[in-house]
């Protein structure tokens, strides 16, 4: 359930872009064009693909936990398809383009985007594009595993703080 909440929190954060878009000034067309080129080259427009895979995996896990059998696999597939459609409606192809362009034009000047594009066209730049998703995934997993080691201590501290804040019983 925690993974589902985290996934939907991330999706909500990404989807909240339209609320912010009204307060931003539009970038010049050439700046926006460079941002679009960079988004395509860096595959930033494919951010929802892992979300689909994670949701499918969560449905498969829940199916197994619920004792789903091979005979009921059609039920799993039907619900996975419905979940895929729900995700696609909010972050599918083209749904994030204007918000992503705004993010990149806010973060980088047109000249910087041109430099980034030039770098990512080099052999090392292409390697970064290929390796970065896996590196980020592994780094996030490593961090999460390490943070788990602190959970007992943090839980203990939360309990102590709660006890200290509660009025003394007489």
Residue pairs with C-beta under 8 A, 6 or more apart in sequence:
3 54
3 58
4 55
4 58
7 51
7 54
7 55
10 51
11 48
11 51
11 87
11 90
11 91
14 47
14 91
14 96
14 99
15 90
15 91
17 96
17 99
17 100
17 102
17 103
18 99
20 99
20 102
21 98
21 99
21 102
24 102
24 106
26 32
27 35
27 101
27 102
27 105
27 110
28 110
30 110
31 105
31 109
31 110
31 113
32 101
32 105
34 110
34 113
34 114
34 117
35 100
35 101
35 104
35 105
35 108
35 113
36 97
36 101
37 113
37 117
38 44
38 104
38 108
38 113
38 116
38 117
38 120
39 45
39 97
39 100
39 101
39 104
41 117
41 120
41 121
41 129
42 120
42 129
43 129
44 100
44 104
45 93
45 96
45 97
45 100
47 91
47 96
48 87
48 88
48 91
48 92
48 96
51 87
51 91
52 84
52 87
52 88
55 80
55 83
55 84
55 87
56 80
56 83
56 84
59 76
59 79
59 80
59 83
60 76
60 80
63 72
63 75
63 76
68 75
68 76
89 95
104 113
105 113
108 116
119 125
120 126
120 128
120 129
